[in-house]
Amino acid sequence: MDDLFLPPHVHCCQRGDAFVFLDLVQDEYTLIMGDAAAALSELTAKAGSTPLSAQHAEALRELIQAGLLTTDSRAGRPFTAAPGEGAVQPLQDLETASRPAVKLSHVYNFAVACTTAAVRLRWSRIQNTVSAVAMRKARHASRQRVDLDEARRLAAIFHRLRGLFPANYLCLFDSLALVEFLARYDVFPEWVFGVKLEPWAAHCWIQHQQFTFNESVEQAAAYTPIMVI
């Protein structure tokens, strides 16, 4: 079988013997087990020198037909599990952290960030939202060094103001709103999407290196990263 690649809008991770695909165009997750998962394990282990069995090859062809894989190297990137560094420390302890001073400019930037996140999630496709965040981060690549002290202060301000915005506490909204707020101060951490299988759940949070910004270490560790923006 030809080499296989991931389309730009598809992300994948391995959890145990299973694989999970995230298709941003369809805005859906797909769990892969059985023969297809065994074949994908071979690809992940770079065992391409050994021909796939007919059963495994057929299982992979079904993934190609579903648009989760492609044989066109120009339209995809090498098949690999999602990168990601495990979180081992919270950026701050919300119960004991000091309460930083909040200025009017913080309130304004918070309102803009939350409104932007709410509008994007209500009216824009998740693919477009992810692309916008990724492209903005790429444009500011020269400023990728995150000052953790400044990030800690800004995250504390965001959490202090969060109750002022009339939206339920949901990981997708809160993470995107925090990303938008931090970006207004030229702070660009990672937006991490993860999955777990038993029970099935998808989740996202903000992280830089080993520090989580808006999630506990225990909660983040329960998920396998599938996409890191």
N, C-alpha and C positions, 0 to 999 in steps of 0.2 A: 504494500500500500504506500502511496505517496506520503511525504511528510505532512503533518497536520499542524495547523496554526489556529490561534484564537482570533476571531474578528475583533475589530477595535471596540465594539460595544459589548463584548462578552468578557466576563471575568470568571475565574474558576478557583476552587480550593479543594483540598483533600482533607477529609476528616475520617480517621480510621480507614476502613476499606471502601468507603463511599466517596463520591465526588459531588460537589454542588456547583452548578453554573448559575451565574447572574446575567441575564440578558436585559440590558438597559433599554433597548428599543421596545421590547415587549413588557418591560417592567415586571419581570417574574423570575423566580428561582426554580431550578429544575434539579431534583435529586437523581443521581446516577448510581445504580448498584448492579450487581451481577456481572455478566460478561463484559459490558461496556466499561464498568469500573475496573475490571481486571485488565482490560486492554489499555485503559488510561494509565494504570499503574506501571505498565511496561514502558509507556512513553515517558512518564515522569522519571523512571529509573534509567532512561536513555538506553533501553535494551532494543533499539531499533535494528540492530544487526541480526536479530533473530526474527524470522518471518512470523507474522501473526497467524494464528489459526483462522480457518475460514469463519468460525463462529465469532471470534473477536473482531475480525475485519468487518463482518456484516453489522455488528453492533456499533462500530465506529461510523460506518456509512450512514446509519440511522441518525447519528448525531450531526453529521454533515448535512443531511437532508433537513434537519431541524434548524439549521443555521447556527448551531453552537460551535462548530468547527468548520474550518475551510482548508482546502489543499492549495490555495493561492497565496503564496508567500508575500505578494504585493498587497494583499488585502487583509493581512493579519500579522500577528507577532508569534514567535515560537511558543508552543504550548508549555506552560509551566504553572505550578501552583502559585497563589498570590503571595507576594513578599509581605513582610511585616515583622516588626520587633515586638516581642511580648511586653506588656505593661507590667511593671513591678513596683511602681510607686505613684501615689496620687500627687498631683501638682500642689494640692493644698488640702488641709483638713478643714472642711467647711464648718465644723463645730468649734474649732479652736482658733481658726485664722482670725487675724485682726481685720477690722472693718475699715477698708480704705475710704478716704474722702471721695465723695461723688460730686462732680462738677456738672454744671448745666450742659457742657459739651458732651459729657458722658451720657446724659439722659437723651440728648438729641441723637447721638450715634447709636445708642441702644434702640431707640424707637425706629430709626431708619433700618437698622439691621433686622429687627424683628418683622417689620413690615415687608421688607424685601424677601425674607424667608417665607413669610406667609403667602405672599403673592406668587412667588416661584412655585411653591408646593401646590397652590390652588390652580394655577393657570398654565404652568409650564410642565413639559414632560421631564421625568427624572433624568433622562439622558442629557437634555439641554442644560439642566441645572448642574449636573456633575461636570459637563464640559465647560461651562462658564467658570466654575470654581477652579478647575484644573488649568484653564487658559490664563486666568488672572494670576494664579500662583506661578506659572511659567514666565509670565511677563515680568514678575518681580523676583526672578531667580537670583539676582545679585544680592537680594536682601533676605535670603533664605535662613540665615542664622537667626535663631529664635532666642531672644533674651528671656530666660526663664523667670527672672525676677519681675520683669515687666509683664510677661504673660500671666504670671500668678496674680499680680495686682489687677490686671484688666479682667481676668476670669472672675475674680472675687467681686469686682464691680458689677459684672454681668449678672452673676448669681444674686447679688443684693437687689438688683433692679428687676429681676425676672418676674416677680409677682405683679408688677405693674402692667404687664402686657396680657391682654385677655385671650390666652390660648392654653389649651391643655398641655400638660407636661408630657411630650412625646419625643422619643429619641431623635427622630428625623428632623422635626422642627427645631428642637433645642440645639442640636448639633449644628444645623445650618445657620441658625441665628447667631450662635457663638462664632462660627467661622466668619460670618459677615461682619460682626462687631470687631473681632480681632483684626480683620483685614483693613479696617478703617484706621488702624494704628500700625499698619505694615508688619503685622505679626501673622505668619502663615504656617500653622502646624498641619498635621495630617488629619484628614477626615477618614476614619476607619469604619468599614462595613464588615460585619462578621455574622457567622451562622453557627447554630448548634442543632443536633439531630434529635436528641431524646430528653425532653420533648423538643419538637421542631420550633425554632425561633430565629428570627433575623433581627439584628440590632446594629446601631451605629453610635460612635462616640468620637471625641476629639482627643488626639494624642500627639506627643512629640517625644521622640526617642522612647525612653521607658516611662514617661510621665503621662498619666491620664488627666485630662482637664475637666471632664464633666461626668466621670463614671468611676465607680470603685474598682480597685485592682481585681478583686474577686469576681465581680460581674464581667469585666472585660476578659478575664482569663477563661471564662466559661465558653467563649466564642472563638472560632477559627476565622481569622481575617480572610475575606474574599476579595475586597477591593480597598485600596489605599490611595486617597487623592491628596 
